[in-house]
Amino acid sequence: MTATAHTAPRARARSRTGGPDDRGPKILEHVLGWTLVVLLAVLVTRAGLI
């Protein structure tokens, strides 16, 4: 057994480090992100910065 093949199962068994969860609702993230972009564009336009 090589060293790479031996460490692969242990790497999957490690605990998570608190990063983003891949199982979350991605559509909600997209909607909130685009809402923020549109809101920022409206505020910049209203302030006369463009």
N, C-alpha and C positions, 0 to 999 in steps of 0.2 A: 504494500500500500504506500503510495507516495504521500509526501507531506501535505500537498494541496488537497488530495482526496480525504485525508484524515481530518483536516480542520474544517471542511465544508459543513458537516452536520452540526458542529459546535457553533458556527457562525450564525446559523438560523435559530439556534436555541437562545441566543442572547436576549436580554430584556431591552425594551425600547428605550430611547433616550429622550422622549418627550417631543419629538418632531411632529410634523403634520400627519394626521391620520388619513390614510389612503381610502378608507371606507366611508368617508363623510359625504354629505350631499353636495356634489360638485355643481349642480345647477344653481343652488343657492349662492355659492361663492361667485359664480359668473354673473348672476343677476345683481348681487350687491356690488360687485366690482364695476360693472357698467353703469350702475346707478351713481356711484361715486364719480366716475369719469364725466357723466353728463352734468351732474351737479357742479363739478369744478369748472366745466366749460361754460355753464350758464353764469356762474359767479364772475369768472374772468371777463366774459363778454359784457356783463352788466357794469363791471367796474371800469370798462373802457381800456383794458390793458391790451386788447387786440384791435 
